[in-house]
């Protein structure tokens, strides 16, 4: 099995997080909140996501035998169905995220070639489909080779981001930044708490991928590198995100930022230096999205393959080719991406709507990972010889768990119900895997949990039928 070093693992984390979200961040944030609320939101996010990064680092070090990270922790702590649901939710979030990346990629090309429109025209979908299968066959050549290409694209995508930060720092106007600091002039933004809550799904979206190294823990040269890569990647990306967001608010006002088309970084830089600034960001985004598509294609296949190896997913997903690439998992993931690309043609799904749906699907897996770390520290499991570390880790895990609960609340009932609708069909694969091992499908507690999921799914179907919910 090909092994990945610290550099490749860190690049997987950074490459997964720095995709398209950062390039659209100025507009995505401004449409929901004023500068003051955005700073408060970033403070909450920084603490919450940092504790989550520490959770993944702690679990990688204390439970090195658990491969697959985000899924394995839920299973070890809360049973097979919770483990399956975490893997299922994470996987759906990953491939829906890839669909959103395709839409944003060709929306960006639409700046230069109007035929691509908003990324969901017929020409866009045809070209996105071609690119999808090019990435597919690249990954089939080998995980390590694909990870190396991801490392190169990760370095390349950072160049325009650094240039943007330097140029906007020079152009930063404190008067513009403090104008209507709390968003009081924009009545549709609501109060401070509403503004902070409304921007939360965007902040989670730009950090999805923080668990990338833990998903590949089985392929790490050194298991401790998994935790190191997670924290290093998080801190680098946090710095980039906050600088891009805050500096933009000192170049254009909140209403001006909210009106920008995505990628909104292009509009901000064009305002400062002219047309070449938009071109620079456009090229940077294309490179960035290409790398992110590769990272997430790897993650999609890996999570299904890992769960199949321990019989949580059906056996057919274990199959590898001669280069040790999980081929059936890859075909299933990319087949569904292709299906959703076609759906966007008829449904006119936008980048933001896909972003919110993908984000809502990953909130539950994040919660179970944090809760498992809390459970370990509470039970003193693996802490027999380290009481001081236990107290620290207990505090960190508690904060991460509360943050995950807050995120579910911030996402709102609409996306919670839509998530239930996507979680419910997974039980078919779960039942198939259980039958392969001649095991009972659900425990008593799991039956209750699944019943709640079915009720949520039924409410979602009714809401979509009546128009109360929209995709």
C-alpha positions as CSV (number, residue, x, y, z in Angstrom):
1,X,0.0,0.0,0.0
2,X,1.5,3.4,-1.0
3,X,2.4,5.5,2.1
4,X,2.0,9.3,2.5
5,X,4.4,11.6,4.4
6,X,3.7,14.7,6.4
7,X,3.9,17.0,3.4
8,X,1.4,15.0,1.3
9,X,-1.0,14.6,4.3
10,X,-0.8,18.4,5.0
11,X,-1.4,19.1,1.3
12,X,-4.5,16.9,1.4
13,X,-5.8,18.9,4.4
14,X,-5.0,22.3,2.8
15,X,-6.0,21.2,-0.7
16,X,-9.3,19.9,0.6
17,X,-10.1,23.1,2.5
18,X,-8.8,25.6,0.0
19,X,-11.1,24.8,-2.9
20,X,-13.6,27.3,-4.2
21,X,-15.0,28.6,-0.9
22,X,-12.2,31.1,-0.2
23,X,-12.5,32.7,-3.6
24,X,-16.2,33.4,-3.0
25,X,-15.8,34.3,0.6
26,X,-16.2,38.1,0.5
27,X,-19.7,38.0,-1.1
28,X,-20.8,34.8,0.7
29,X,-20.1,36.5,4.1
30,X,-21.3,40.0,3.2
31,X,-24.7,38.7,2.0
32,X,-25.3,37.4,5.6
33,X,-23.6,39.8,8.0
34,X,-21.9,43.1,8.7
35,X,-18.2,43.5,9.6
36,X,-18.7,43.3,13.3
37,X,-20.8,40.2,13.2
38,X,-18.3,38.6,10.7
39,X,-15.5,39.2,13.2
40,X,-17.5,37.6,16.0
41,X,-18.4,34.7,13.7
42,X,-14.7,34.1,12.9
43,X,-13.8,34.2,16.5
44,X,-16.4,31.5,17.3
45,X,-15.3,29.5,14.2
46,X,-11.6,29.8,15.1
47,X,-12.1,28.4,18.6
48,X,-14.6,25.8,17.5
49,X,-12.7,24.5,14.5
50,X,-9.4,24.6,16.4
51,X,-10.8,22.4,19.1
52,X,-12.1,20.1,16.3
53,X,-8.6,20.0,14.8
54,X,-7.2,19.1,18.2
55,X,-9.9,16.4,18.5
56,X,-8.7,14.8,15.3
57,X,-5.1,15.1,16.4
58,X,-5.9,13.6,19.8
59,X,-7.9,10.7,18.4
60,X,-5.2,10.0,15.8
61,X,-2.6,9.7,18.6
62,X,-4.7,7.8,21.2
63,X,-6.6,5.5,18.8
64,X,-4.0,4.8,16.1
65,X,-5.7,1.5,15.3
66,X,-8.8,3.2,14.0
67,X,-8.5,3.8,10.3
68,X,-10.8,6.1,8.4
69,X,-11.0,8.8,11.0
70,X,-14.4,10.5,11.0
71,X,-16.3,7.3,10.4
72,X,-14.3,5.0,12.7
73,X,-14.6,7.3,15.7
74,X,-18.4,7.3,15.5
75,X,-18.5,3.5,15.1
76,X,-16.1,2.8,18.0
77,X,-18.0,5.2,20.4
78,X,-21.7,4.8,19.4
79,X,-22.2,1.6,17.4
80,X,-22.3,0.3,13.8
81,X,-25.3,2.4,12.6
82,X,-23.8,5.7,13.8
83,X,-20.5,4.7,12.2
84,X,-22.2,3.9,9.0
85,X,-24.2,7.2,9.1
86,X,-21.1,9.2,9.7
87,X,-19.4,7.6,6.7
88,X,-22.5,7.9,4.6
89,X,-23.0,11.6,5.5
90,X,-19.3,12.4,5.0
91,X,-19.3,10.7,1.6
92,X,-22.5,12.5,0.4
93,X,-21.1,15.8,1.6
94,X,-17.8,15.1,-0.3
95,X,-19.4,14.3,-3.7
96,X,-22.1,17.0,-3.5
97,X,-19.2,19.4,-2.7
98,X,-17.5,18.2,-5.9
99,X,-20.7,19.0,-7.8
100,X,-20.6,22.6,-6.4
101,X,-16.9,22.9,-7.4
102,X,-17.8,22.0,-11.0
103,X,-20.6,24.6,-11.0
104,X,-18.2,27.2,-9.6
105,X,-15.4,26.3,-11.9
106,X,-17.5,26.8,-15.1
107,X,-19.2,29.8,-13.6
108,X,-15.7,31.3,-13.3
109,X,-14.9,30.4,-16.9
110,X,-18.2,32.2,-17.7
111,X,-16.4,35.4,-16.8
112,X,-14.2,34.9,-19.9
113,X,-16.5,32.8,-22.0
114,X,-20.2,33.7,-21.7
115,X,-21.3,30.3,-23.1
116,X,-20.6,28.8,-19.6
117,X,-23.1,31.2,-17.9
118,X,-23.5,30.5,-14.2
119,X,-21.9,27.1,-14.5
120,X,-25.1,25.2,-15.1
121,X,-25.7,25.6,-18.8
122,X,-25.6,22.7,-21.2
123,X,-22.1,23.5,-22.4
124,X,-20.9,23.8,-18.8
125,X,-22.4,20.4,-17.8
126,X,-20.9,18.7,-20.9
127,X,-17.4,20.2,-20.1
128,X,-17.8,19.4,-16.4
129,X,-18.6,15.8,-17.3
130,X,-15.5,15.5,-19.5
131,X,-13.3,16.9,-16.7
132,X,-15.0,14.6,-14.1
133,X,-13.9,11.5,-16.0
134,X,-10.4,12.9,-16.7
135,X,-10.0,13.2,-12.9
136,X,-11.5,9.7,-12.5
137,X,-9.0,8.1,-14.8
138,X,-6.1,10.1,-13.3
139,X,-7.0,8.7,-9.8
140,X,-7.2,5.2,-11.2
141,X,-3.5,5.5,-12.0
142,X,-2.7,5.5,-8.3
143,X,-3.3,7.2,-4.9
144,X,0.3,8.3,-4.4
145,X,0.6,9.8,-7.9
146,X,-2.6,11.7,-7.4
147,X,-1.5,12.9,-4.0
148,X,1.7,14.2,-5.5
149,X,-0.3,16.2,-8.2
150,X,-2.5,17.5,-5.4
151,X,0.7,18.7,-3.5
152,X,1.8,20.7,-6.6
153,X,-1.7,22.2,-7.2
154,X,-1.9,23.1,-3.5
155,X,1.3,25.1,-3.7
156,X,0.2,26.7,-7.0
157,X,-3.2,27.8,-5.7
158,X,-1.6,29.7,-2.7
159,X,0.3,32.2,-5.0
160,X,-2.8,34.3,-6.1
161,X,-4.1,34.2,-2.6
162,X,-0.9,35.7,-1.2
163,X,-0.9,38.3,-3.9
164,X,-4.5,39.2,-3.1
165,X,-3.7,39.6,0.6
166,X,-0.7,41.8,-0.1
167,X,-2.5,44.1,-2.6
168,X,-5.7,44.5,-0.5
169,X,-3.6,45.1,2.6
170,X,-2.0,48.1,0.8
171,X,-5.4,49.3,-0.4
172,X,-7.2,48.7,2.9
173,X,-9.4,51.7,4.1
174,X,-10.3,51.7,7.8
175,X,-13.2,54.1,7.1
176,X,-14.8,51.7,4.7
177,X,-14.2,48.8,7.1
178,X,-16.0,50.6,10.0
179,X,-18.8,52.0,7.9
180,X,-22.1,50.4,9.3
181,X,-19.9,48.1,11.3
182,X,-22.8,46.2,12.9
183,X,-24.9,46.0,9.7
184,X,-27.7,48.2,11.3
185,X,-28.4,50.0,8.0
186,X,-29.3,46.7,6.2
187,X,-32.6,45.7,7.8
188,X,-32.7,42.3,6.0
189,X,-29.5,41.2,7.9
190,X,-31.3,41.0,11.2
191,X,-29.7,41.4,14.6
192,X,-26.1,40.5,15.6
193,X,-27.0,37.0,16.7
194,X,-29.0,36.4,13.5
195,X,-26.0,37.6,11.4
196,X,-23.6,35.4,13.2
197,X,-25.8,32.3,12.9
198,X,-26.5,33.0,9.2
199,X,-22.8,33.1,8.3
200,X,-22.0,29.9,10.2
201,X,-22.6,27.4,7.3
202,X,-20.3,29.4,5.1
203,X,-17.5,29.2,7.8
204,X,-18.0,25.5,8.1
205,X,-18.0,25.0,4.4
206,X,-14.6,26.6,4.0
207,X,-13.1,24.3,6.7
208,X,-14.6,21.1,5.4
209,X,-11.5,18.9,4.7
210,X,-10.0,19.5,8.1
211,X,-10.3,15.8,8.7
212,X,-8.6,14.9,5.3
213,X,-5.5,13.5,6.9
214,X,-7.4,11.3,9.3
215,X,-9.4,9.7,6.5
216,X,-6.0,8.6,5.0
217,X,-4.6,7.5,8.3
218,X,-4.1,3.9,7.1
219,X,-1.8,5.2,4.3
220,X,0.4,7.5,6.5
221,X,4.1,6.7,6.9
222,X,3.9,7.9,10.5
223,X,0.6,7.8,12.4
224,X,1.6,10.9,14.4
225,X,1.9,12.9,11.1
226,X,-1.9,12.6,10.8
227,X,-2.5,14.9,13.8
228,X,0.4,17.2,12.9
229,X,-0.9,17.6,9.3
230,X,-4.4,18.4,10.6
231,X,-3.4,21.2,13.0
232,X,-0.8,22.7,10.6
233,X,-3.2,22.7,7.7
234,X,-6.0,24.2,9.8
235,X,-3.8,27.1,11.1
236,X,-2.5,28.0,7.6
237,X,-6.0,28.0,6.1
238,X,-7.5,29.9,9.0
239,X,-4.9,32.7,8.5
240,X,-5.7,32.9,4.7
241,X,-9.5,32.9,5.2
242,X,-9.6,35.6,7.9
243,X,-7.2,37.9,5.9
244,X,-9.1,37.5,2.6
245,X,-12.4,38.2,4.3
246,X,-11.4,41.1,6.6
247,X,-9.2,42.9,4.0
248,X,-12.0,42.7,1.4
249,X,-14.3,44.6,3.9
250,X,-11.7,47.5,3.8
251,X,-11.9,47.8,0.0
252,X,-15.6,47.6,-0.6
253,X,-18.6,48.2,1.6
254,X,-20.9,45.4,2.8
255,X,-23.7,46.2,0.3
256,X,-21.1,46.4,-2.6
257,X,-19.6,43.1,-1.6
258,X,-23.0,41.4,-1.3
259,X,-23.8,42.4,-4.9
260,X,-20.6,40.9,-6.4
261,X,-20.9,37.8,-8.6
262,X,-18.7,34.8,-7.6
263,X,-15.8,34.4,-7.4
264,X,-16.1,37.6,-5.5
265,X,-12.4,37.9,-4.8
266,X,-12.1,38.7,-8.5
267,X,-14.4,41.7,-8.2
268,X,-12.6,43.0,-5.1
269,X,-9.1,42.8,-6.8
270,X,-10.5,44.3,-10.0
271,X,-11.7,47.3,-8.0
272,X,-8.2,47.9,-6.8
273,X,-5.9,47.1,-9.8
274,X,-8.2,46.8,-12.8
275,X,-9.1,43.9,-15.1
276,X,-5.9,41.9,-14.7
277,X,-6.8,41.4,-11.0
278,X,-10.0,39.6,-12.0
279,X,-8.0,37.5,-14.5
280,X,-5.4,36.6,-11.8
281,X,-8.1,35.4,-9.4
282,X,-9.9,33.5,-12.1
283,X,-6.8,31.6,-13.1
284,X,-6.0,31.0,-9.4
285,X,-9.5,29.6,-8.8
286,X,-9.3,27.3,-11.8
287,X,-6.0,25.8,-10.5
288,X,-7.5,25.7,-6.9
289,X,-10.6,23.9,-8.0
290,X,-8.7,21.4,-10.1
291,X,-6.7,20.5,-7.0
292,X,-9.7,20.4,-4.8
293,X,-11.6,18.2,-7.2
294,X,-8.7,15.8,-7.1
295,X,-8.5,15.9,-3.2
296,X,-12.2,15.2,-2.8
297,X,-12.3,12.5,-5.4
298,X,-9.6,10.7,-3.4
299,X,-11.5,11.3,-0.2
300,X,-14.8,10.0,-1.7
301,X,-13.3,6.7,-2.7
302,X,-11.2,6.3,0.4
303,X,-14.1,6.6,2.9
304,X,-16.2,4.0,1.2
305,X,-13.3,1.6,0.7
306,X,-12.2,1.9,4.4
307,X,-15.7,1.3,5.7
308,X,-16.1,-1.7,3.4
309,X,-12.9,-3.3,4.7
310,X,-14.5,-3.7,8.2
311,X,-17.9,-4.8,6.9
312,X,-19.7,-1.5,7.6
313,X,-20.3,-1.0,3.9
314,X,-21.0,-3.9,1.4
315,X,-18.1,-6.0,0.3
316,X,-18.2,-4.9,-3.4
317,X,-16.7,-1.5,-2.3
318,X,-13.5,-3.2,-1.1
319,X,-12.3,-4.0,-4.6
320,X,-9.0,-2.4,-5.6
321,X,-7.2,-2.4,-9.0
322,X,-3.5,-3.4,-9.4
323,X,-2.5,0.1,-8.3
324,X,-4.4,-0.3,-5.0
325,X,-7.1,2.2,-6.0
326,X,-10.6,1.4,-4.7
327,X,-12.2,1.2,-8.1
328,X,-15.8,0.4,-7.3
329,X,-16.0,3.1,-4.6
330,X,-14.5,5.5,-7.2
331,X,-17.1,4.5,-9.9
332,X,-20.0,4.8,-7.5
333,X,-18.9,8.3,-6.3
334,X,-18.2,9.7,-9.7
335,X,-21.3,8.1,-11.1
336,X,-23.5,10.1,-8.6
337,X,-21.5,13.3,-9.3
338,X,-22.4,12.8,-13.0
339,X,-26.1,12.3,-12.1
340,X,-26.2,15.4,-10.0
341,X,-24.4,17.4,-12.7
342,X,-27.3,16.5,-15.0
343,X,-29.8,17.4,-12.3
344,X,-28.3,20.9,-12.0
345,X,-29.0,21.4,-15.7
346,X,-32.7,21.1,-15.1
347,X,-32.9,22.3,-11.5
348,X,-30.5,25.3,-12.0
349,X,-28.8,24.5,-8.7
350,X,-26.4,27.3,-7.8
351,X,-23.0,27.1,-6.0
352,X,-24.4,28.4,-2.8
353,X,-27.4,26.0,-2.6
354,X,-25.1,23.0,-3.2
355,X,-22.6,24.5,-0.6
356,X,-25.3,24.6,2.1
357,X,-26.5,21.1,1.4
358,X,-23.0,19.6,1.4
359,X,-22.2,21.4,4.6
360,X,-25.3,20.3,6.4
361,X,-24.4,16.6,5.6
362,X,-21.1,16.8,7.4
363,X,-22.3,18.4,10.6
364,X,-23.4,15.0,12.1
365,X,-20.1,13.3,11.4
366,X,-18.2,16.2,13.0
367,X,-20.5,15.9,16.1
368,X,-19.9,12.2,16.6
369,X,-16.1,12.6,16.3
370,X,-16.1,15.3,19.0
371,X,-18.5,13.3,21.1
372,X,-16.2,10.3,20.9
373,X,-13.2,12.3,22.1
374,X,-15.4,13.5,25.0
375,X,-16.4,10.0,25.8
376,X,-12.8,8.7,25.8
377,X,-11.7,11.5,28.2
378,X,-14.8,11.0,30.4
379,X,-14.2,7.3,30.7
380,X,-10.4,7.9,31.2
381,X,-9.8,5.4,28.4
382,X,-6.1,5.6,27.2
383,X,-5.6,8.2,30.0
384,X,-4.6,5.9,32.8
385,X,-1.1,7.3,32.9
386,X,-1.9,10.9,31.9
387,X,-4.4,12.6,34.2
388,X,-3.2,16.1,33.3
389,X,-3.6,15.4,29.6
390,X,-7.1,14.0,30.3
391,X,-8.3,17.3,31.8
392,X,-7.0,19.3,28.9
393,X,-8.5,16.9,26.3
394,X,-11.8,16.7,28.2
395,X,-12.1,20.5,28.0
396,X,-11.2,20.6,24.3
397,X,-13.6,17.8,23.4
398,X,-16.4,19.5,25.4
399,X,-16.0,22.8,23.5
400,X,-15.8,20.9,20.1
401,X,-19.0,19.0,21.0
402,X,-20.9,22.2,21.9
403,X,-19.6,23.9,18.8
404,X,-20.9,20.9,16.7
405,X,-24.3,21.2,18.3
406,X,-24.3,25.0,17.7
407,X,-23.6,24.3,14.0
408,X,-26.6,22.0,13.7
409,X,-28.7,24.8,15.2
410,X,-27.1,27.4,12.9
411,X,-27.9,25.3,9.8
412,X,-31.6,25.5,10.5
413,X,-34.5,23.1,10.2
414,X,-34.5,23.2,6.4
415,X,-31.1,21.6,6.0
416,X,-31.6,19.2,8.9
417,X,-34.7,17.8,7.1
418,X,-32.9,17.7,3.8
419,X,-30.0,15.8,5.4
420,X,-32.5,13.3,6.9
421,X,-33.8,12.7,3.3
422,X,-30.3,11.9,2.1
423,X,-29.4,9.8,5.2
424,X,-32.4,7.6,5.0
425,X,-31.6,5.6,1.8
426,X,-28.2,4.7,3.2
427,X,-29.9,2.1,5.3
428,X,-30.1,-0.1,2.2
429,X,-26.3,-0.4,2.0
430,X,-26.1,-0.8,5.8
431,X,-28.6,-3.7,5.7
432,X,-26.7,-5.3,2.8
433,X,-23.4,-5.2,4.7
434,X,-25.1,-6.6,7.8
435,X,-26.6,-9.5,5.8
436,X,-23.2,-10.3,4.4
437,X,-21.9,-10.9,8.0
438,X,-25.2,-12.6,9.1
439,X,-25.7,-10.0,11.8
440,X,-28.9,-8.3,13.0
441,X,-29.4,-5.1,11.1
442,X,-30.3,-2.7,14.0
443,X,-30.0,-2.8,17.7
444,X,-33.0,-1.5,19.7
445,X,-31.5,2.0,20.1
446,X,-30.6,2.1,16.4
447,X,-34.2,1.2,15.4
448,X,-35.3,4.3,17.3
449,X,-32.7,6.5,15.7
450,X,-33.5,5.2,12.2
451,X,-37.2,5.8,12.9
452,X,-36.4,9.5,13.7
453,X,-34.4,9.7,10.4
454,X,-37.4,8.3,8.5
455,X,-39.7,10.8,10.1
456,X,-37.4,13.6,9.1
457,X,-37.1,12.3,5.6
458,X,-40.9,12.1,5.3
459,X,-41.2,15.7,6.5
460,X,-38.6,16.7,3.9
461,X,-40.5,15.0,1.1
462,X,-43.7,16.7,2.2
463,X,-41.9,20.1,2.4
464,X,-40.5,19.7,-1.1
465,X,-43.9,18.7,-2.4
466,X,-45.7,21.7,-0.9
467,X,-42.8,24.1,-1.7
468,X,-42.1,24.8,2.0
469,X,-38.5,23.4,1.4
470,X,-36.4,24.0,-1.7
471,X,-33.1,22.5,-2.8
